[in-house]
Amino acid sequence: MQVLECGCGAGRFTEVLLEKEATVTSLDLSDAVDANFENFAGSGGRHRVAQADILGLPFPPMQYDIVLCLGVVQHTPNPESAIRRLWDQVKPGGYLVFDQYRYRLYRCTTISPLFRQIIKRLPRDIGLQCTAKLVNLTFPILTRLRKYPVLVRSIGRVVPVAHYFYSYPELNEKLQYEWSLLDTHDSLSDWYRHYTTVDHTRRLLNRLGADNVECWEGGNGVEARIQRAPISAPNTMSQRRLTGS
Ligand SMILES: C[S@@+](CC[C@H](N)C(=O)[O-])C[C@H]1O[C@@H](n2cnc3c(N)ncnc32)[C@H](O)[C@@H]1O
């Protein structure tokens, strides 16, 4: 399987793909490609990285059995164009799999968009320092209150600090803190954040002329899997011509 993984980051999905014996091209716009490359240095020629924009992919079209793009299209300037560019890369018979944030009511009840508007405009190092201060201040309080989920969730409406006490209780204290810091930074520093709905995405995918459009609400928002029609075998075509069907 030739897999193109767009917006690979440091490679949490690259790892899974390589374990499944795929030949993987991992692509990202940022210098995360360096971390990705180092993380999979010993993959025996089945892994390469490219630093490029999804909106200007440096490959000829229809080369990949699977194009995977998770946690990314919402952060591009134009998700529809990004999805079209990803689709161009899918071979006949191949699949595109991606997700995108969806509109949710709770997003209107939190003030985290306000924090984000400030943090994302700061120089990267200063933004990270501010986020670390916010987490260092809030995380110990949330840890003490973790027996009271309603209270912790209410604080989360006001202070945009990510926590995993309830979704990943098995993480030790150190990992709880690290995940909190990394995900709080991730959620406050993205420049673009475009939301969608299942219906909107399904309409777009139908317009692309894809076969087997599957689109549903998943953990991270809208998730979709679409297939490009396989090329019919030549003898089948000529049989059809002969029979006039
Ligand atoms: C939230 S991270 C997701 C990383 C990885 N897919 C994962 O789930 O762990 C989003 C990634 O998309 C990359 N990205 C954002 N816009 C991009 C673009 N236009 N072209 C390529 N990569 C992009 C970012 O640099 C970042 O590494």
Ligand as a Chemical Component Dictionary entry (heavy atoms), coordinates in Angstrom:
data_LIG
# 
_chem_comp.id                   LIG 
_chem_comp.type                 NON-POLYMER 
_chem_comp.pdbx_formal_charge   0 
_chem_comp.three_letter_code    LIG 
# 
loop_
_chem_comp_atom.comp_id 
_chem_comp_atom.atom_id 
_chem_comp_atom.alt_atom_id 
_chem_comp_atom.type_symbol 
_chem_comp_atom.charge 
_chem_comp_atom.model_Cartn_x 
_chem_comp_atom.model_Cartn_y 
_chem_comp_atom.model_Cartn_z 
_chem_comp_atom.pdbx_ordinal 
LIG C1  C1  C 0  -3.181 19.105 14.960 1  
LIG S1  S1  S 1  -1.761 18.655 14.044 2  
LIG C2  C2  C 0  -2.164 16.967 13.604 3  
LIG C3  C3  C 0  -0.933 16.130 13.402 4  
LIG C4  C4  C 0  -1.199 14.624 13.146 5  
LIG N1  N1  N 0  -2.034 14.390 11.986 6  
LIG C5  C5  C 0  -1.818 14.006 14.377 7  
LIG O1  O1  O 0  -3.036 13.807 14.407 8  
LIG O2  O2  O -1 -1.071 13.754 15.323 9  
LIG C6  C6  C 0  -2.015 19.505 12.488 10 
LIG C7  C7  C 0  -0.826 19.393 11.558 11 
LIG O3  O3  O 0  -1.199 19.884 10.269 12 
LIG C8  C8  C 0  -0.133 20.635 9.729  13 
LIG N2  N2  N 0  -0.681 21.550 8.714  14 
LIG C9  C9  C 0  -1.502 22.603 8.907  15 
LIG N3  N3  N 0  -1.781 23.201 7.739  16 
LIG C10 C10 C 0  -1.120 22.494 6.771  17 
LIG C11 C11 C 0  -1.015 22.627 5.355  18 
LIG N4  N4  N 0  -1.639 23.605 4.706  19 
LIG N5  N5  N 0  -0.258 21.743 4.682  20 
LIG C12 C12 C 0  0.391  20.740 5.333  21 
LIG N6  N6  N 0  0.324  20.573 6.682  22 
LIG C13 C13 C 0  -0.424 21.434 7.396  23 
LIG C14 C14 C 0  0.454  21.332 10.940 24 
LIG O4  O4  O 0  1.773  21.755 10.704 25 
LIG C15 C15 C 0  0.361  20.250 12.014 26 
LIG O5  O5  O 0  1.515  19.438 12.071 27 
# 
loop_
_chem_comp_bond.comp_id 
_chem_comp_bond.atom_id_1 
_chem_comp_bond.atom_id_2 
_chem_comp_bond.value_order 
_chem_comp_bond.pdbx_ordinal 
LIG C1  S1  SING 1  
LIG S1  C2  SING 2  
LIG S1  C6  SING 3  
LIG C2  C3  SING 4  
LIG C3  C4  SING 5  
LIG C4  N1  SING 6  
LIG C4  C5  SING 7  
LIG C5  O1  DOUB 8  
LIG C5  O2  SING 9  
LIG C6  C7  SING 10 
LIG C7  O3  SING 11 
LIG C7  C15 SING 12 
LIG O3  C8  SING 13 
LIG C8  N2  SING 14 
LIG C8  C14 SING 15 
LIG N2  C9  SING 16 
LIG N2  C13 SING 17 
LIG C9  N3  DOUB 18 
LIG N3  C10 SING 19 
LIG C10 C11 SING 20 
LIG C10 C13 DOUB 21 
LIG C11 N4  SING 22 
LIG C11 N5  DOUB 23 
LIG N5  C12 SING 24 
LIG C12 N6  DOUB 25 
LIG N6  C13 SING 26 
LIG C14 O4  SING 27 
LIG C14 C15 SING 28 
LIG C15 O5  SING 29 
# 
